[in-house]
């Protein structure tokens, strides 16, 4: 669990820094992605103009930090739970593929639930931020958990119970 929490925090920090950098480079300001994240949860704030979203908003900041922290920790825990099941060869692919699948799912859901919010999100930079999260969290989790299963033994060996093993010859009581 601690590996997942550390990975989630590290990945969340990488994602937040990249999102704020994107906001600054786009000319909207570093507060734009933060306010936009919370605006999806506060129905009145989504009607704000781009100028309103570009400035610091205390309530939005607190809400965005809470949302981002919870989401990062949950995804970090999922990484820690699934990493031991992925071979070393596929760990980097998984760190890239999971955020892409998540971005695609969020893009679809947000487009249906809140089309106005969907139009304000720069989905390319959102996906890039997600990939940064995946890579950083994957590295942190992999270093904490250790290596995944070896390609020879596979993940099934880890899941086999002692009772399912054939009896050994010469063992007392058998």
Secondary structure, 3 states (H helix, E strand, C coil): CHHHHHHHHHHHHHHHHHHHHHHHHHCCCCHHHHHHHHHCCCCCHHHCCHHHHHCCCHHHHHHHHHHHHHHHHHHHHHHHHHHCCCCHHHHHHHHHHHHHHHHHHHHHHHHHHCHHHHHHCCHHHHHHHHHHHHHHHHHHHHHHHCCCCCCCCCCHHHHCCHHHCCCCCCCCCC
